[in-house]
Amino acid sequence: MKIEITTDQDEHECDDCGQAWAEGGRVVVDGEEVINKPGEAACYDGKDYSPADLLVMALDKLGHSVTVDGSRYHITCVDEDYHGVSPQD
């Protein structure tokens, strides 16, 4: 199995909040895109995914759970696909 992660970055500048940045990317497994989560910088409710987050989300989507010290890997960005809830819930 070959897993490729390509990252991206987004920046946002606001007169009130200042500068914000976020990263995201896509995960391709054996030539097939499994995850595509671009970074979305914003004053509020931005989307920020580390390469580790992207990898764990791809593994989860392929049916492999990842735990750390007995608990499900924690992705800090609320994501409908991974957490099963939308940010508004």
N, C-alpha and C positions, 0 to 999 in steps of 0.2 A: 504494500500500500504506500503510495506517495501522497503526502500532504503538503500543499503549497499555501503559504499565507502571504498575501500582498496587502500592505498597509497604506492608509491614506491619512491626511490631516486636513482639518478645516479650521479657519480662524474667523473670529467675529469681533468687531470693534464697536463699542457703544459709548456715547458721550456720558451716559450716567453710570454704567457698570464697568467700563474699561474694556480691556482685551480679554477674550476668551479663546480657548483652543480645545480641540477634541481630536481624537484619533479613532480610526475604525479600519475596515478593510474587508477583504473577501478571503474565503477558504475554498480551495479546489482540492478534491480528493480523487486521485486517479483520473484526472482530466475533466471531472464534473464539478461544477460549482455547487457547494453545499450551503455556504453562508455568504451573504453580501450585506454587510452592515456598515455603511459609510459613517464616518464621524460627522457630527452636526454640532458645531459650536453655536452657542446662544447664551443670552443673559440667563434664561431659565429653561429647564427641561431639555438641555442639550443631550446628545447621545455620544458617549465616549466608551470605546471598547479597546482594551489592551490586546496585544497579540495572544496572550494567554487566555483571555476571555473568548476571543474568536475561536481558538483551538478547542476549548472546552465546549462551546456552543455547537461546534461542528461534530464533535464526538457524541454529544447528547442527541443531536439530530439523527446520527447514525445508529443510535440505540445503546451507546456506551455511557454509563454514568461515571462521574468523577467526584470523588469525595476527598476532603482534607480533614484529617483527624476525626473521621467518622461522620462529618457533616457534608452536605452537598456543597460543591464549589460555589463560592459567593461571587456573583457578577453584580457590581454595584449599580450599573445602569439598568433601570427597569425595562425589560424587554418582553413583549408579548409572547414571542416564540419560546423563550427559555423559561420565563416565570409563569406563563399562562394567564397573565393579567395585563391590562393596558395601563399606561401611566396615570390615566384619569380615575382608575378604580381605587 
